């Protein structure tokens, strides 16, 4: 049995020690790192990059090793990541089913096709209420301020700091009486490939924490990431928990 097939049987155990070194390198250096691994393992550059992307996705979900006696093929993990990019709420159950041996790559091909059709069929329509109106309604409901006292700006007009990941930067900023400030986050603006889904979710949640440091209140509209936002709030400092406020209904 050759080296590639030995690695493929437990690809996650092989690639995990390489994640941190790879992630700390610049784009050009990563190419050389992959090339060196390819020479050592006789695996293609593409296979190694697939291993890394799949391992990063699993790590975000708290999976750092394969279940004893179980298989989680890279192709299966990739398809779950693609489904997660369209339907984030399904990712955990699909991963659990895969780990339990209840899903095959072939079944996930079918699930991915269903996911594409479902998202196309259920593409969000223009909401009945704008993000601005949703934010104002929440601030009034929380007895923080009344709508007539709120001044709303595009985020970049009011805050040009470089502390945020700008791919997932806040959408709006609101000035309240007594110089209190509110920032409004909108996760529905971000779409893309599975790898960008992982990066955007991490950056978005990090931006929530950054905003909580600079602003009096952070309103978070993330219907498809609601569970992630609530987990973030629950694990945060007590003084920040009441200032990070999810808005809108969960999908």
Backbone bond lengths (Angstrom), bond angles and torsions (degrees), N, CA, C in turn:
res aa  C-N    CA-C-N  psi(-1)  N-CA   C-N-CA  omega(-1)  CA-C   N-CA-C  phi
1 X - - - 1.466 - - 1.523 109.25 -
2 X 1.312 118.03 128.82 1.452 121.88 -176.22 1.510 112.38 -79.41
3 X 1.341 114.27 167.88 1.465 120.16 -178.80 1.515 113.04 -57.82
4 X 1.336 119.54 -44.66 1.465 118.55 -178.80 1.514 113.66 -58.03
5 X 1.343 117.25 -42.19 1.465 118.87 -178.26 1.522 111.32 -70.75
6 X 1.320 118.42 -32.57 1.458 121.47 176.99 1.528 109.95 -64.92
7 X 1.310 116.24 -43.41 1.458 120.30 179.30 1.521 110.43 -66.76
8 X 1.323 116.69 -41.90 1.460 120.71 -177.21 1.522 112.21 -60.85
9 X 1.343 117.36 -29.30 1.457 120.01 -178.76 1.525 112.10 -67.98
10 X 1.325 117.25 -26.92 1.465 120.78 173.05 1.528 108.33 -143.68
11 X 1.311 114.89 64.41 1.459 121.74 -174.71 1.525 112.90 -62.11
12 X 1.339 116.50 -31.85 1.459 118.99 -176.91 1.527 111.26 -68.27
13 X 1.332 116.88 -42.25 1.470 120.18 178.54 1.528 110.59 -62.27
14 X 1.335 116.30 -35.18 1.462 119.09 179.47 1.526 111.80 -70.96
15 X 1.321 117.30 -46.36 1.470 119.63 -169.04 1.525 113.24 -82.47
16 X 1.324 119.28 -23.91 1.467 120.07 -174.21 1.532 113.62 -58.42
17 X 1.332 120.35 -42.44 1.471 118.62 178.47 1.523 113.49 -62.30
18 X 1.329 116.78 -16.09 1.467 120.12 -179.07 1.525 113.07 -93.73
19 X 1.332 117.67 -8.68 1.467 119.45 -175.66 1.523 112.17 -62.49
20 X 1.343 117.09 -53.65 1.467 118.89 -176.01 1.538 111.61 -63.51
21 X 1.341 118.99 -47.05 1.476 117.79 176.95 1.525 112.74 -57.62
22 X 1.330 116.62 -41.29 1.465 120.73 -179.90 1.519 110.92 -64.76
23 X 1.327 117.45 -44.11 1.462 121.36 -175.87 1.521 113.23 -68.86
24 X 1.316 117.52 -24.25 1.464 119.79 -179.55 1.525 112.67 -82.67
25 X 1.316 117.72 -9.73 1.462 121.37 -177.01 1.523 111.30 -87.21
26 X 1.321 116.07 155.85 1.457 121.69 172.65 1.515 110.10 -74.46
27 X 1.329 115.73 170.03 1.461 120.25 -174.95 1.529 112.47 -57.76
28 X 1.319 117.44 -45.91 1.460 120.03 -179.17 1.518 112.60 -66.70
29 X 1.321 116.61 -39.82 1.457 120.58 179.83 1.529 112.12 -67.21
30 X 1.321 115.84 -31.26 1.464 119.13 178.39 1.524 110.94 -62.03
31 X 1.310 115.79 -36.17 1.471 119.59 -179.84 1.529 110.33 -62.37
32 X 1.327 116.59 -41.74 1.461 120.20 179.14 1.520 111.49 -69.97
33 X 1.325 116.33 -35.07 1.464 120.36 178.73 1.532 109.89 -63.49
34 X 1.336 116.04 -45.33 1.459 120.64 178.27 1.525 111.02 -63.50
35 X 1.322 115.84 -40.59 1.468 119.48 -179.68 1.534 110.71 -62.08
36 X 1.325 116.60 -39.30 1.465 120.02 179.12 1.529 110.38 -66.28
37 X 1.331 117.09 -43.77 1.461 119.67 177.43 1.530 111.31 -62.18
38 X 1.323 116.03 -36.47 1.460 119.81 179.51 1.522 111.29 -63.26
39 X 1.326 116.47 -40.50 1.472 120.31 177.94 1.526 111.03 -64.68
40 X 1.329 116.01 -38.35 1.467 120.05 -177.24 1.522 112.18 -72.72
41 X 1.311 116.93 -35.65 1.464 120.96 -170.97 1.524 114.13 -104.13
42 X 1.343 116.61 -15.30 1.465 122.35 -173.78 1.526 111.81 64.38
43 X 1.345 116.34 21.41 1.458 121.75 171.78 1.518 108.74 -93.89
44 X 1.301 117.48 150.78 1.460 120.61 179.45 1.529 110.46 -71.66
45 X 1.339 115.22 157.24 1.464 119.94 175.51 1.523 110.38 -56.20
46 X 1.323 116.19 -40.98 1.462 120.29 -178.02 1.527 111.49 -63.38
47 X 1.337 117.40 -41.46 1.467 120.69 179.37 1.519 110.79 -62.77
48 X 1.322 116.98 -41.94 1.460 120.84 -179.32 1.527 111.55 -66.23
49 X 1.317 116.10 -40.17 1.477 118.90 177.35 1.526 111.00 -65.91
50 X 1.321 116.04 -35.81 1.466 119.13 176.74 1.524 110.10 -64.87
51 X 1.332 117.56 -42.09 1.464 121.10 177.38 1.531 110.29 -58.31
52 X 1.329 116.17 -46.05 1.464 120.55 -177.32 1.525 110.86 -63.79
53 X 1.323 117.27 -47.20 1.463 120.65 -179.41 1.527 111.17 -62.42
54 X 1.334 117.07 -41.97 1.463 120.45 179.62 1.525 110.88 -66.87
55 X 1.338 117.20 -40.23 1.465 121.00 178.90 1.522 111.22 -65.61
56 X 1.322 117.07 -37.74 1.464 120.78 177.21 1.527 110.69 -64.21
57 X 1.323 116.29 -41.59 1.462 120.24 178.08 1.524 110.55 -62.26
58 X 1.337 117.01 -45.90 1.458 120.39 -179.74 1.526 111.24 -64.72
59 X 1.315 116.82 -39.16 1.461 120.10 179.74 1.525 111.10 -61.38
60 X 1.335 116.50 -39.20 1.459 120.25 177.86 1.525 111.27 -61.34
61 X 1.336 116.61 -24.79 1.459 121.14 179.22 1.522 112.29 -99.15
62 X 1.335 116.35 11.44 1.461 120.94 176.14 1.511 114.87 80.39
63 X 1.340 117.80 15.52 1.464 121.34 -179.98 1.522 108.86 -104.34
64 X 1.320 116.53 114.78 1.467 120.82 -177.43 1.526 112.78 -117.82
65 X 1.309 116.73 -4.11 1.465 119.70 175.69 1.522 109.05 -153.19
66 X 1.318 115.10 156.72 1.458 119.81 179.47 1.518 110.14 -76.16
67 X 1.335 118.15 142.48 1.468 120.39 177.74 1.528 110.22 -59.67
68 X 1.326 118.59 143.28 1.473 121.47 179.93 1.522 111.69 -54.56
69 X 1.301 114.98 127.69 1.454 120.19 177.26 1.512 115.11 74.55
70 X 1.333 117.93 5.79 1.459 121.62 -178.42 1.525 110.27 -114.30
71 X 1.318 114.93 161.77 1.454 121.30 177.31 1.523 109.93 -121.84
72 X 1.316 115.25 141.77 1.469 120.95 172.96 1.528 106.34 -131.05
73 X 1.328 117.23 81.41 1.463 120.21 -176.46 1.518 112.10 -55.27
74 X 1.324 115.53 144.70 1.462 120.34 179.55 1.527 110.45 -55.71
75 X 1.317 117.50 -41.99 1.462 120.82 -178.40 1.527 110.83 -61.08
76 X 1.331 117.49 -35.47 1.460 120.85 178.67 1.523 110.79 -69.99
77 X 1.335 116.56 -43.84 1.467 120.48 178.83 1.524 110.16 -62.71
78 X 1.322 117.15 -40.13 1.464 120.71 178.94 1.526 111.07 -60.55
79 X 1.319 116.92 -41.50 1.459 119.37 -178.83 1.534 111.34 -69.46
80 X 1.317 116.90 -36.14 1.462 119.20 175.68 1.525 110.08 -64.88
81 X 1.329 116.84 -39.09 1.466 119.95 177.53 1.523 110.81 -62.81
82 X 1.315 117.42 -37.97 1.470 120.75 178.88 1.533 110.43 -68.89
83 X 1.322 116.59 -38.20 1.466 119.38 175.94 1.525 109.70 -65.46
84 X 1.333 116.63 -40.94 1.465 121.30 -179.45 1.517 112.09 -62.05
85 X 1.333 116.53 -31.76 1.465 119.63 178.31 1.526 111.26 -65.30
86 X 1.332 116.74 -25.03 1.467 121.15 -179.98 1.531 111.57 -101.25
87 X 1.320 115.67 -38.58 1.464 121.08 -177.45 1.537 108.82 -132.86
88 X 1.328 117.48 78.56 1.473 121.09 -174.86 1.523 113.70 -56.05
89 X 1.319 116.97 -31.57 1.459 120.15 -175.56 1.525 113.30 -67.34
90 X 1.338 117.59 -14.74 1.465 120.67 -176.79 1.525 113.03 -91.37
91 X 1.311 117.01 -13.72 1.466 119.80 -167.77 1.528 113.25 -61.53
92 X 1.346 117.26 -40.47 1.462 119.55 -175.14 1.517 111.93 -67.42
93 X 1.325 116.96 -43.63 1.457 120.09 -179.61 1.524 110.86 -66.06
94 X 1.327 117.10 -39.92 1.464 120.12 178.78 1.525 110.96 -63.83
95 X 1.309 117.34 -41.49 1.472 120.61 178.59 1.525 110.64 -65.08
96 X 1.338 116.63 -41.21 1.464 119.60 178.44 1.524 110.93 -63.38
97 X 1.323 116.23 -41.99 1.465 119.97 179.23 1.524 111.23 -65.51
98 X 1.317 116.14 -39.39 1.469 119.79 178.34 1.521 110.44 -64.45
99 X 1.338 117.00 -45.79 1.456 120.76 -179.61 1.527 111.73 -63.08
100 X 1.338 116.22 -31.59 1.463 120.24 -179.98 1.526 112.53 -80.56
101 X 1.324 116.71 -4.56 1.455 120.31 -178.80 1.506 113.88 82.51
102 X 1.342 116.45 16.18 1.463 120.15 -177.33 1.526 113.64 -95.75
103 X 1.318 117.54 2.32 1.463 121.72 178.88 1.515 109.33 -133.71
104 X 1.313 116.27 141.86 1.462 121.92 175.33 1.529 109.13 -113.01
105 X 1.315 115.26 167.11 1.460 119.98 176.54 1.521 109.80 -59.29
106 X 1.331 116.67 -41.81 1.461 120.68 -179.15 1.532 111.44 -62.45
107 X 1.312 116.56 -41.12 1.461 119.62 178.27 1.535 111.00 -65.50
108 X 1.334 116.04 -36.04 1.461 119.75 179.74 1.527 111.87 -71.58
109 X 1.325 116.81 -27.54 1.466 119.34 172.66 1.523 108.91 -61.13
110 X 1.313 115.67 -43.16 1.470 120.79 178.67 1.526 110.25 -66.67
111 X 1.342 117.18 -42.13 1.467 120.94 179.90 1.530 111.19 -63.82
112 X 1.316 116.48 -38.23 1.461 120.38 178.58 1.522 110.37 -65.28
113 X 1.330 116.65 -41.65 1.463 120.43 178.07 1.529 110.41 -62.95
114 X 1.331 117.08 -42.07 1.471 121.42 177.13 1.525 110.77 -62.85
115 X 1.335 116.03 -38.41 1.464 120.55 -178.92 1.524 110.76 -65.14
116 X 1.331 116.10 -42.95 1.471 119.80 178.46 1.520 110.69 -60.16
117 X 1.329 116.54 -44.69 1.462 120.48 -178.56 1.524 111.04 -68.01
118 X 1.342 117.08 -39.11 1.465 120.56 -178.53 1.521 111.01 -65.53
119 X 1.330 116.32 -42.81 1.464 119.79 -179.43 1.519 110.52 -66.16
120 X 1.346 115.88 -40.46 1.467 119.30 178.27 1.517 110.73 -64.54
121 X 1.325 116.13 -39.84 1.463 120.70 -178.57 1.523 111.77 -71.80
122 X 1.339 115.86 -35.79 1.466 120.26 -175.93 1.521 112.56 -105.87
123 X 1.328 116.70 26.69 1.462 119.97 179.84 1.527 109.87 -54.66
124 X 1.342 116.84 130.80 1.468 119.53 -175.11 1.527 112.42 -57.23
125 X 1.316 115.20 137.50 1.456 120.55 174.44 1.522 109.08 -88.76
126 X 1.308 116.02 169.83 1.450 119.45 176.29 1.520 108.99 -58.57
127 X 1.346 118.36 124.11 1.464 119.66 -176.01 1.521 111.67 -64.43
128 X 1.344 114.72 154.19 1.460 120.13 179.16 1.523 111.14 -68.99
129 X 1.330 116.12 -24.38 1.454 121.13 -178.33 1.525 108.85 -128.68
130 X 1.308 117.80 136.26 1.459 121.49 -178.25 1.524 110.46 -74.79
131 X 1.320 115.97 164.47 1.459 120.87 177.74 1.531 110.02 -59.38
132 X 1.319 116.42 -40.24 1.466 120.08 178.92 1.523 110.90 -61.57
133 X 1.334 116.40 -47.05 1.459 119.94 -179.65 1.526 111.54 -65.33
134 X 1.342 115.86 -37.98 1.459 121.06 178.09 1.526 110.28 -62.29
135 X 1.336 116.36 -43.47 1.468 121.19 -179.93 1.524 110.87 -65.19
136 X 1.336 116.63 -44.95 1.467 119.96 179.95 1.528 110.96 -62.26
137 X 1.320 116.27 -42.28 1.470 120.33 -179.79 1.523 110.90 -62.02
138 X 1.336 116.77 -39.54 1.459 120.15 -179.72 1.524 110.91 -68.17
139 X 1.320 117.17 -41.78 1.470 120.50 179.18 1.527 110.84 -63.52
140 X 1.318 115.89 -37.44 1.469 118.93 176.46 1.527 110.51 -68.78
141 X 1.323 117.22 -43.42 1.461 121.23 -179.28 1.526 111.51 -62.76
142 X 1.340 115.62 -33.34 1.464 120.41 178.76 1.528 111.76 -82.65
143 X 1.333 116.75 1.28 1.468 122.56 -179.47 1.531 111.41 59.00
144 X 1.336 115.46 36.36 1.462 120.99 178.80 1.522 110.61 -89.46
145 X 1.324 116.83 -38.28 1.471 121.85 178.36 1.520 108.25 -166.70
146 X 1.338 115.48 167.98 1.457 119.78 175.44 1.527 108.63 -102.16
147 X 1.315 115.40 154.13 1.471 120.51 -172.14 1.528 112.48 -57.75
148 X 1.321 117.56 -37.72 1.472 120.17 -177.16 1.516 112.40 -64.62
149 X 1.332 117.33 -20.20 1.470 120.84 -178.94 1.520 112.75 -95.31
150 X 1.323 117.27 3.90 1.467 120.94 -175.99 1.527 110.65 -99.83
151 X 1.315 115.96 132.75 1.459 121.59 175.25 1.534 107.98 -116.23
152 X 1.343 115.24 119.66 1.463 120.96 -172.66 1.530 110.43 -105.68
153 X 1.341 115.52 136.80 1.461 121.83 179.90 1.529 109.24 -133.87
154 X 1.338 117.27 152.37 1.468 117.97 165.40 1.532 108.09 -59.22
155 X 1.304 117.18 140.76 1.459 120.35 -172.62 1.527 112.97 -53.24
156 X 1.343 116.00 -45.48 1.464 118.68 -173.88 1.525 112.92 -68.40
157 X 1.333 117.19 -18.99 1.469 120.17 176.74 1.525 110.43 -71.34
158 X 1.312 115.77 -37.31 1.458 120.66 -175.85 1.524 112.74 -92.84
159 X 1.320 117.11 -26.84 1.467 120.46 -173.97 1.522 109.16 -139.01
160 X 1.300 116.30 110.58 1.475 120.99 179.39 1.523 111.50 -109.54
161 X 1.335 117.01 20.77 1.462 120.27 -178.15 1.526 110.73 -66.22
162 X 1.310 115.39 162.13 1.464 121.66 -178.19 1.523 111.90 -104.33
163 X 1.324 116.62 18.49 1.459 119.61 -175.76 1.526 112.99 -82.28
164 X 1.318 117.37 -12.54 1.456 121.08 -175.35 1.525 111.39 -101.05
165 X 1.335 114.91 151.20 1.466 119.99 167.08 1.521 106.25 -74.69
166 X 1.321 116.80 113.06 1.459 119.91 -167.98 1.513 114.59 -76.90
167 X 1.326 117.55 -12.50 1.459 118.30 173.43 1.527 110.39 -66.65
168 X 1.324 117.61 -27.80 1.469 122.53 -177.95 1.532 110.44 -126.63
169 X 1.297 115.97 35.74 1.473 120.67 -176.40 1.534 110.96 -66.39
170 X 1.336 117.01 160.98 1.472 119.97 176.72 1.518 111.69 -59.17
171 X 1.334 115.34 158.54 1.468 120.88 -176.97 1.522 112.62 -94.94
172 X 1.330 116.98 -43.56 1.459 121.43 -174.99 1.520 110.89 -133.16
173 X 1.320 114.90 156.57 1.461 121.68 170.04 1.525 107.64 -128.14
174 X 1.322 116.47 143.88 1.465 121.36 -176.78 1.525 108.92 -129.28
175 X 1.326 116.19 128.38 1.462 121.93 174.50 1.526 108.84 -94.21
176 X 1.348 115.60 133.39 1.453 122.29 178.34 1.529 108.95 -116.87
177 X 1.311 117.44 167.35 1.468 119.24 175.65 1.527 111.55 -57.24
178 X 1.316 115.19 157.94 1.464 122.79 179.81 1.523 111.03 63.99
179 X 1.335 116.40 29.85 1.466 123.06 174.82 1.527 113.24 60.32
180 X 1.319 116.64 23.15 1.459 118.71 174.88 1.531 109.36 -78.92
181 X 1.323 115.16 146.96 1.463 119.58 -174.75 1.530 109.90 -128.54
182 X 1.324 113.94 143.63 1.473 121.64 179.49 1.524 108.01 -127.27
183 X 1.324 116.81 142.12 1.458 120.98 173.52 1.523 107.90 -119.29
184 X 1.328 116.11 144.56 1.470 121.23 -178.02 1.523 108.84 -118.58
185 X 1.323 115.88 122.99 1.463 122.52 179.55 1.525 109.16 -100.83
186 X 1.337 116.97 142.02 1.461 121.72 -179.21 1.526 109.64 -134.06
187 X 1.327 116.08 102.62 1.469 120.63 -177.34 1.513 113.12 -77.85
188 X 1.330 118.38 -13.02 1.459 119.99 -175.79 1.520 112.58 -76.41
189 X 1.323 117.13 -7.09 1.471 119.93 179.33 1.513 112.24 -78.86
190 X 1.326 117.95 -11.02 1.453 120.90 -170.78 1.515 110.73 -106.73
191 X 1.304 116.56 124.16 1.456 122.27 175.88 1.521 107.55 -139.07
192 X 1.318 115.87 163.10 1.458 117.06 177.26 1.510 112.46 159.66
193 X 1.322 115.03 -163.43 1.457 122.43 -177.43 1.527 110.11 -73.42
194 X 1.344 117.72 167.77 1.458 120.50 -179.01 1.520 113.60 -55.31
195 X 1.333 117.98 -41.83 1.459 119.74 -179.24 1.517 110.49 -65.63
196 X 1.334 117.94 -38.13 1.453 119.17 178.49 1.522 110.38 -71.48
197 X 1.330 118.38 -30.61 1.460 121.27 174.69 1.518 110.17 -57.44
198 X 1.329 118.06 -47.10 1.463 121.30 -179.30 1.520 110.64 -64.52
199 X 1.321 115.67 -45.85 1.465 119.43 -178.23 1.520 110.98 -65.82
200 X 1.327 116.38 -43.96 1.454 119.62 -177.74 1.525 112.02 -65.08
201 X 1.318 117.61 -40.05 1.463 119.76 178.70 1.522 110.44 -62.47
202 X 1.323 116.55 -44.63 1.461 120.17 179.65 1.525 110.72 -63.87
203 X 1.332 116.90 -45.14 1.461 120.04 -179.49 1.518 111.29 -66.54
204 X 1.331 117.01 -39.52 1.453 120.62 179.55 1.526 111.03 -60.96
205 X 1.324 117.21 -47.86 1.463 121.08 -179.88 1.528 111.01 -65.24
206 X 1.311 116.28 -36.31 1.470 119.46 177.05 1.524 110.27 -65.49
207 X 1.326 116.39 -38.88 1.467 120.22 177.88 1.526 111.81 -64.45
208 X 1.335 116.99 -33.64 1.457 120.20 176.03 1.528 109.82 -59.27
209 X 1.332 116.37 -44.46 1.462 120.47 -179.57 1.525 111.44 -67.53
210 X 1.328 116.55 -40.28 1.467 119.68 177.89 1.520 110.12 -61.71
211 X 1.324 116.26 -45.52 1.461 120.42 -179.06 1.522 111.40 -63.19
212 X 1.334 116.95 -35.45 1.465 120.24 179.97 1.521 111.65 -64.68
213 X 1.316 116.92 -23.84 1.466 120.84 177.84 1.527 110.82 -76.12
214 X 1.327 117.76 -36.39 1.458 121.75 -172.90 1.535 114.09 -96.68
215 X 1.337 116.88 -22.21 1.463 119.98 -172.95 1.523 111.13 -116.26
216 X 1.333 115.53 157.02 1.462 120.32 179.31 1.526 111.63 -71.00
217 X 1.341 115.66 -38.02 1.462 120.47 178.10 1.527 109.53 -139.48
218 X 1.337 115.30 146.79 1.466 122.03 176.06 1.522 107.45 -123.13
219 X 1.337 116.79 113.70 1.460 121.41 176.01 1.528 108.13 -94.43
220 X 1.317 116.36 128.99 1.465 121.00 -172.52 1.522 110.43 -120.50
221 X 1.342 115.86 111.42 1.458 121.16 175.16 1.522 108.29 -99.75
222 X 1.328 115.65 101.74 1.466 120.94 -177.52 1.523 108.23 -147.46
223 X 1.347 117.70 69.66 1.472 119.88 -174.35 1.515 114.16 -58.60
224 X 1.344 118.00 -33.37 1.459 120.29 -178.06 1.525 112.32 -89.93
225 X 1.348 118.04 -10.64 1.463 122.68 176.22 1.522 110.90 -115.78
226 X 1.323 117.33 21.62 1.467 120.79 -173.88 1.532 111.40 -57.53
227 X 1.324 117.28 -43.93 1.469 120.08 -179.47 1.523 111.18 -61.30
228 X 1.338 117.04 -38.17 1.463 120.68 178.96 1.528 110.93 -66.42
229 X 1.329 115.73 -40.16 1.468 120.17 179.69 1.528 109.98 -66.05
230 X 1.324 117.31 -43.82 1.463 120.50 -179.15 1.530 110.77 -65.92
231 X 1.321 117.04 -35.84 1.467 120.23 176.04 1.519 110.40 -65.07
232 X 1.322 116.56 -40.58 1.462 121.25 178.01 1.533 110.44 -61.81
233 X 1.323 115.89 -45.32 1.466 119.95 -179.87 1.524 110.37 -62.08
234 X 1.320 116.97 -44.75 1.465 121.15 -177.05 1.528 112.31 -63.69
235 X 1.323 116.73 -30.53 1.465 120.39 -177.52 1.525 112.84 -91.42
236 X 1.339 117.12 -2.67 1.455 120.63 -176.29 1.507 113.27 -84.72
237 X 1.322 115.33 176.87 1.457 121.59 177.41 1.533 110.18 -66.21
238 X 1.330 117.24 144.67 1.469 120.18 -178.82 1.523 113.68 -55.11
239 X 1.340 117.63 -36.38 1.458 119.38 -177.01 1.526 112.54 -71.37
240 X 1.338 117.10 -14.25 1.462 120.27 -179.90 1.525 112.41 -99.46
241 X 1.321 116.95 -21.23 1.468 120.29 -172.47 1.524 112.65 -60.47
242 X 1.317 117.10 -41.44 1.457 119.81 -177.48 1.524 112.38 -78.40
243 X 1.331 117.30 -9.84 1.463 120.24 -177.59 1.507 112.61 -99.59
244 X 1.337 118.21 -10.51 1.470 122.27 174.51 1.519 106.88 -101.41
245 X 1.326 117.02 115.06 1.457 121.40 -170.16 1.539 110.59 -123.83
246 X 1.335 117.95 111.12 1.476 119.86 173.61 1.535 109.48 -65.56
247 X 1.315 116.78 140.48 1.462 120.75 178.20 1.522 109.47 -127.49
248 X 1.328 116.69 156.52 1.458 121.07 -178.49 1.508 111.51 80.35
249 X 1.310 116.07 167.63 1.464 121.77 -178.88 1.517 110.74 -84.66
250 X 1.319 115.96 148.28 1.460 121.04 177.06 1.515 109.64 -75.30
251 X 1.353 116.13 141.02 1.472 119.59 177.10 1.522 109.35 -76.41
